[in-house]
């Protein structure tokens, strides 16, 4: 089992390592934030076949749904609410192996079983939004996703 898990991890890391320079080229050649967020979602969804991948953007005291790939989603999330609002409040990434065990999780889709949320930082290190990835499988995300999704978000210039 350990070997399988190790190989699975290496496979995922290799995919991220191949993806990063491609995304760098794509994102550096366009200055528009929404266009870049949209393409970022498309590339990630296509590559990893995740259930849902998208951005929520800070507007006043709420997160409002931005570019995404997947099924219809809730449009507004308050500061500190759900995984997305908590990541914003705590200014850090959250890896949630079982969404039902996360107090206050917002279920946009009954299919979602685990998720990862990372803050998206603006030019002055303020949080301008979050990236939310949902999986229909339990325990789907780990420190490897956190590391490389974080690097991908750094390519996005607000
Ligand atoms: N589950 C998220 C809400 C967003 S959707 O799942 C797309 C949360 O708890 O913040």
py3Dmol code that shows the C-alpha trace and the ligand (Angstrom):
import py3Dmol

protein = """\
ATOM      1  CA  UNK A   1       0.000   0.000   0.000  1.00  0.00           C
ATOM      2  CA  UNK A   2       2.840   2.358   0.906  1.00  0.00           C
ATOM      3  CA  UNK A   3       4.425   1.818  -2.504  1.00  0.00           C
ATOM      4  CA  UNK A   4       1.184   2.536  -4.309  1.00  0.00           C
ATOM      5  CA  UNK A   5       0.669   5.716  -2.327  1.00  0.00           C
ATOM      6  CA  UNK A   6       4.259   6.800  -2.977  1.00  0.00           C
ATOM      7  CA  UNK A   7       3.940   6.186  -6.706  1.00  0.00           C
ATOM      8  CA  UNK A   8       0.635   7.999  -6.790  1.00  0.00           C
ATOM      9  CA  UNK A   9       2.246  10.993  -5.079  1.00  0.00           C
ATOM     10  CA  UNK A  10       5.204  11.035  -7.454  1.00  0.00           C
ATOM     11  CA  UNK A  11       2.839  10.855 -10.406  1.00  0.00           C
ATOM     12  CA  UNK A  12       0.898  13.856  -9.195  1.00  0.00           C
ATOM     13  CA  UNK A  13       4.046  15.847  -8.507  1.00  0.00           C
ATOM     14  CA  UNK A  14       5.364  15.128 -11.997  1.00  0.00           C
ATOM     15  CA  UNK A  15       2.114  16.344 -13.495  1.00  0.00           C
ATOM     16  CA  UNK A  16       2.351  19.601 -11.538  1.00  0.00           C
ATOM     17  CA  UNK A  17       5.987  20.028 -12.593  1.00  0.00           C
ATOM     18  CA  UNK A  18       5.019  19.688 -16.242  1.00  0.00           C
ATOM     19  CA  UNK A  19       2.046  21.964 -15.818  1.00  0.00           C
ATOM     20  CA  UNK A  20       3.865  24.849 -14.110  1.00  0.00           C
ATOM     21  CA  UNK A  21       5.947  26.098 -17.079  1.00  0.00           C
ATOM     22  CA  UNK A  22       2.929  25.761 -19.386  1.00  0.00           C
ATOM     23  CA  UNK A  23       0.778  27.804 -17.037  1.00  0.00           C
ATOM     24  CA  UNK A  24       3.595  30.324 -16.578  1.00  0.00           C
ATOM     25  CA  UNK A  25       3.652  30.928 -20.328  1.00  0.00           C
ATOM     26  CA  UNK A  26      -0.118  31.176 -20.526  1.00  0.00           C
ATOM     27  CA  UNK A  27      -0.532  33.507 -17.560  1.00  0.00           C
ATOM     28  CA  UNK A  28       2.441  35.769 -18.266  1.00  0.00           C
ATOM     29  CA  UNK A  29       1.224  36.563 -21.764  1.00  0.00           C
ATOM     30  CA  UNK A  30      -2.108  37.980 -20.550  1.00  0.00           C
ATOM     31  CA  UNK A  31      -2.604  40.765 -18.007  1.00  0.00           C
ATOM     32  CA  UNK A  32      -6.352  40.432 -17.463  1.00  0.00           C
ATOM     33  CA  UNK A  33      -7.134  38.823 -14.102  1.00  0.00           C
ATOM     34  CA  UNK A  34     -10.490  37.255 -15.000  1.00  0.00           C
ATOM     35  CA  UNK A  35      -9.137  35.810 -18.252  1.00  0.00           C
ATOM     36  CA  UNK A  36      -6.226  34.261 -16.356  1.00  0.00           C
ATOM     37  CA  UNK A  37      -8.400  32.859 -13.566  1.00  0.00           C
ATOM     38  CA  UNK A  38     -10.725  31.343 -16.165  1.00  0.00           C
ATOM     39  CA  UNK A  39      -7.914  29.658 -18.099  1.00  0.00           C
ATOM     40  CA  UNK A  40      -6.316  28.472 -14.887  1.00  0.00           C
ATOM     41  CA  UNK A  41      -9.564  26.665 -13.935  1.00  0.00           C
ATOM     42  CA  UNK A  42      -9.890  25.165 -17.402  1.00  0.00           C
ATOM     43  CA  UNK A  43      -6.335  23.810 -17.392  1.00  0.00           C
ATOM     44  CA  UNK A  44      -6.619  22.379 -13.862  1.00  0.00           C
ATOM     45  CA  UNK A  45      -9.999  20.744 -14.523  1.00  0.00           C
ATOM     46  CA  UNK A  46      -8.798  19.258 -17.789  1.00  0.00           C
ATOM     47  CA  UNK A  47      -5.552  17.984 -16.256  1.00  0.00           C
ATOM     48  CA  UNK A  48      -6.796  16.524 -12.992  1.00  0.00           C
ATOM     49  CA  UNK A  49     -10.495  15.886 -13.767  1.00  0.00           C
ATOM     50  CA  UNK A  50     -11.420  17.278 -10.365  1.00  0.00           C
ATOM     51  CA  UNK A  51     -15.106  17.602  -9.556  1.00  0.00           C
ATOM     52  CA  UNK A  52     -15.063  21.382  -9.222  1.00  0.00           C
ATOM     53  CA  UNK A  53     -12.337  23.990  -9.466  1.00  0.00           C
ATOM     54  CA  UNK A  54     -12.903  27.693  -9.215  1.00  0.00           C
ATOM     55  CA  UNK A  55     -12.246  31.059  -7.687  1.00  0.00           C
ATOM     56  CA  UNK A  56     -14.184  33.157  -5.236  1.00  0.00           C
ATOM     57  CA  UNK A  57     -13.230  36.839  -5.235  1.00  0.00           C
ATOM     58  CA  UNK A  58     -13.307  39.218  -2.271  1.00  0.00           C
ATOM     59  CA  UNK A  59     -16.001  41.867  -2.709  1.00  0.00           C
ATOM     60  CA  UNK A  60     -16.586  43.889   0.458  1.00  0.00           C
ATOM     61  CA  UNK A  61     -17.186  41.481   3.333  1.00  0.00           C
ATOM     62  CA  UNK A  62     -18.064  38.534   1.103  1.00  0.00           C
ATOM     63  CA  UNK A  63     -16.553  36.145  -1.378  1.00  0.00           C
ATOM     64  CA  UNK A  64     -18.390  36.194  -4.699  1.00  0.00           C
ATOM     65  CA  UNK A  65     -18.222  33.373  -7.232  1.00  0.00           C
ATOM     66  CA  UNK A  66     -15.700  33.993  -9.992  1.00  0.00           C
ATOM     67  CA  UNK A  67     -14.442  31.881 -12.899  1.00  0.00           C
ATOM     68  CA  UNK A  68     -14.903  28.153 -12.341  1.00  0.00           C
ATOM     69  CA  UNK A  69     -15.228  24.766 -14.037  1.00  0.00           C
ATOM     70  CA  UNK A  70     -17.821  22.333 -12.768  1.00  0.00           C
ATOM     71  CA  UNK A  71     -21.395  22.321 -11.621  1.00  0.00           C
ATOM     72  CA  UNK A  72     -23.436  25.305 -10.477  1.00  0.00           C
ATOM     73  CA  UNK A  73     -22.120  26.696  -7.178  1.00  0.00           C
ATOM     74  CA  UNK A  74     -23.193  29.004  -4.366  1.00  0.00           C
ATOM     75  CA  UNK A  75     -22.542  32.599  -5.371  1.00  0.00           C
ATOM     76  CA  UNK A  76     -21.743  34.317  -2.052  1.00  0.00           C
ATOM     77  CA  UNK A  77     -19.790  33.195   1.020  1.00  0.00           C
ATOM     78  CA  UNK A  78     -19.424  35.391   4.121  1.00  0.00           C
ATOM     79  CA  UNK A  79     -16.079  36.110   5.810  1.00  0.00           C
ATOM     80  CA  UNK A  80     -15.246  33.193   8.123  1.00  0.00           C
ATOM     81  CA  UNK A  81     -17.961  30.903   6.711  1.00  0.00           C
ATOM     82  CA  UNK A  82     -17.355  27.520   5.142  1.00  0.00           C
ATOM     83  CA  UNK A  83     -13.933  26.330   4.076  1.00  0.00           C
ATOM     84  CA  UNK A  84     -13.497  29.248   1.671  1.00  0.00           C
ATOM     85  CA  UNK A  85     -14.477  31.931   4.188  1.00  0.00           C
ATOM     86  CA  UNK A  86     -12.298  30.266   6.841  1.00  0.00           C
ATOM     87  CA  UNK A  87      -9.227  30.199   4.577  1.00  0.00           C
ATOM     88  CA  UNK A  88      -9.800  33.916   3.924  1.00  0.00           C
ATOM     89  CA  UNK A  89     -10.208  34.682   7.627  1.00  0.00           C
ATOM     90  CA  UNK A  90      -7.209  32.574   8.678  1.00  0.00           C
ATOM     91  CA  UNK A  91      -5.098  33.826   5.730  1.00  0.00           C
ATOM     92  CA  UNK A  92      -3.913  30.309   4.967  1.00  0.00           C
ATOM     93  CA  UNK A  93      -4.589  27.210   2.912  1.00  0.00           C
ATOM     94  CA  UNK A  94      -6.983  24.610   4.258  1.00  0.00           C
ATOM     95  CA  UNK A  95      -6.905  20.935   3.270  1.00  0.00           C
ATOM     96  CA  UNK A  96     -10.152  19.225   4.265  1.00  0.00           C
ATOM     97  CA  UNK A  97     -10.014  15.417   3.907  1.00  0.00           C
ATOM     98  CA  UNK A  98     -13.697  14.960   4.840  1.00  0.00           C
ATOM     99  CA  UNK A  99     -15.987  17.928   4.341  1.00  0.00           C
ATOM    100  CA  UNK A 100     -18.622  16.471   6.675  1.00  0.00           C
ATOM    101  CA  UNK A 101     -16.118  16.693   9.521  1.00  0.00           C
ATOM    102  CA  UNK A 102     -15.485  20.408   8.865  1.00  0.00           C
ATOM    103  CA  UNK A 103     -17.757  22.562  11.052  1.00  0.00           C
ATOM    104  CA  UNK A 104     -19.739  24.989   8.897  1.00  0.00           C
ATOM    105  CA  UNK A 105     -18.791  23.465   5.576  1.00  0.00           C
ATOM    106  CA  UNK A 106     -20.961  24.861   2.788  1.00  0.00           C
ATOM    107  CA  UNK A 107     -22.233  22.039   0.591  1.00  0.00           C
ATOM    108  CA  UNK A 108     -22.635  23.478  -2.901  1.00  0.00           C
ATOM    109  CA  UNK A 109     -22.835  19.931  -4.225  1.00  0.00           C
ATOM    110  CA  UNK A 110     -23.716  16.721  -2.398  1.00  0.00           C
ATOM    111  CA  UNK A 111     -21.048  14.984  -4.499  1.00  0.00           C
ATOM    112  CA  UNK A 112     -18.207  16.921  -2.886  1.00  0.00           C
ATOM    113  CA  UNK A 113     -16.377  14.834  -0.257  1.00  0.00           C
ATOM    114  CA  UNK A 114     -13.031  16.577   0.228  1.00  0.00           C
ATOM    115  CA  UNK A 115     -11.568  19.914  -0.716  1.00  0.00           C
ATOM    116  CA  UNK A 116      -8.600  22.255  -0.675  1.00  0.00           C
ATOM    117  CA  UNK A 117      -8.798  26.037  -0.511  1.00  0.00           C
ATOM    118  CA  UNK A 118      -5.851  28.425  -0.995  1.00  0.00           C
ATOM    119  CA  UNK A 119      -5.764  32.201  -0.644  1.00  0.00           C
ATOM    120  CA  UNK A 120      -5.045  34.296  -3.744  1.00  0.00           C
ATOM    121  CA  UNK A 121      -2.873  37.285  -2.872  1.00  0.00           C
ATOM    122  CA  UNK A 122      -2.885  40.713  -4.524  1.00  0.00           C
ATOM    123  CA  UNK A 123       0.089  43.019  -5.138  1.00  0.00           C
ATOM    124  CA  UNK A 124       0.188  44.246  -1.518  1.00  0.00           C
ATOM    125  CA  UNK A 125      -0.126  40.764  -0.036  1.00  0.00           C
ATOM    126  CA  UNK A 126      -3.819  41.343   0.675  1.00  0.00           C
ATOM    127  CA  UNK A 127      -6.149  38.421  -0.044  1.00  0.00           C
ATOM    128  CA  UNK A 128      -8.160  39.155  -3.171  1.00  0.00           C
ATOM    129  CA  UNK A 129      -9.858  35.765  -3.411  1.00  0.00           C
ATOM    130  CA  UNK A 130      -9.484  32.041  -2.921  1.00  0.00           C
ATOM    131  CA  UNK A 131      -9.013  29.003  -5.132  1.00  0.00           C
ATOM    132  CA  UNK A 132     -11.398  26.199  -4.169  1.00  0.00           C
ATOM    133  CA  UNK A 133     -10.986  22.644  -5.471  1.00  0.00           C
ATOM    134  CA  UNK A 134     -13.569  19.998  -4.626  1.00  0.00           C
ATOM    135  CA  UNK A 135     -13.366  16.240  -5.098  1.00  0.00           C
ATOM    136  CA  UNK A 136     -16.006  13.541  -5.120  1.00  0.00           C
ATOM    137  CA  UNK A 137     -13.483  11.340  -3.281  1.00  0.00           C
ATOM    138  CA  UNK A 138     -12.551  11.503   0.388  1.00  0.00           C
ATOM    139  CA  UNK A 139      -9.021  12.551   1.314  1.00  0.00           C
ATOM    140  CA  UNK A 140      -8.113  13.590  -2.229  1.00  0.00           C
ATOM    141  CA  UNK A 141      -5.772  16.517  -1.501  1.00  0.00           C
ATOM    142  CA  UNK A 142      -2.496  16.782   0.407  1.00  0.00           C
ATOM    143  CA  UNK A 143       0.626  18.893   0.906  1.00  0.00           C
ATOM    144  CA  UNK A 144       1.686  18.265  -2.688  1.00  0.00           C
ATOM    145  CA  UNK A 145      -1.464  19.928  -4.010  1.00  0.00           C
ATOM    146  CA  UNK A 146      -1.015  22.718  -1.471  1.00  0.00           C
ATOM    147  CA  UNK A 147       2.584  23.298  -2.566  1.00  0.00           C
ATOM    148  CA  UNK A 148       2.009  23.332  -6.328  1.00  0.00           C
ATOM    149  CA  UNK A 149      -1.369  25.041  -6.376  1.00  0.00           C
ATOM    150  CA  UNK A 150       0.292  27.731  -4.241  1.00  0.00           C
ATOM    151  CA  UNK A 151       3.032  28.086  -6.874  1.00  0.00           C
ATOM    152  CA  UNK A 152       0.417  28.293  -9.623  1.00  0.00           C
ATOM    153  CA  UNK A 153      -1.424  31.054  -7.741  1.00  0.00           C
ATOM    154  CA  UNK A 154       1.819  33.028  -7.490  1.00  0.00           C
ATOM    155  CA  UNK A 155       1.875  33.165 -11.297  1.00  0.00           C
ATOM    156  CA  UNK A 156      -1.403  35.089 -11.259  1.00  0.00           C
ATOM    157  CA  UNK A 157      -0.832  38.823 -11.099  1.00  0.00           C
ATOM    158  CA  UNK A 158      -3.862  40.761  -9.910  1.00  0.00           C
TER     159      UNK A 158
END
"""
ligand_1 = """\
10
LIG
N -17.493 24.044 -0.001
C -17.127 25.441 -0.027
C -18.142 26.256 -0.766
C -17.860 26.413 -2.210
S -18.286 25.126 -3.148
O -18.046 23.847 -2.625
C -17.993 25.291 -4.739
C -16.960 25.977 1.387
O -17.308 25.316 2.360
O -16.471 27.088 1.508
"""
view = py3Dmol.view(width=600, height=400)
view.addModel(protein, "pdb")
view.setStyle({"model": 0}, {"cartoon": {"style": "trace"}})
view.addModel(ligand_1, "xyz")
view.setStyle({"model": 1}, {"stick": {}})
view.zoomTo()
view.show()
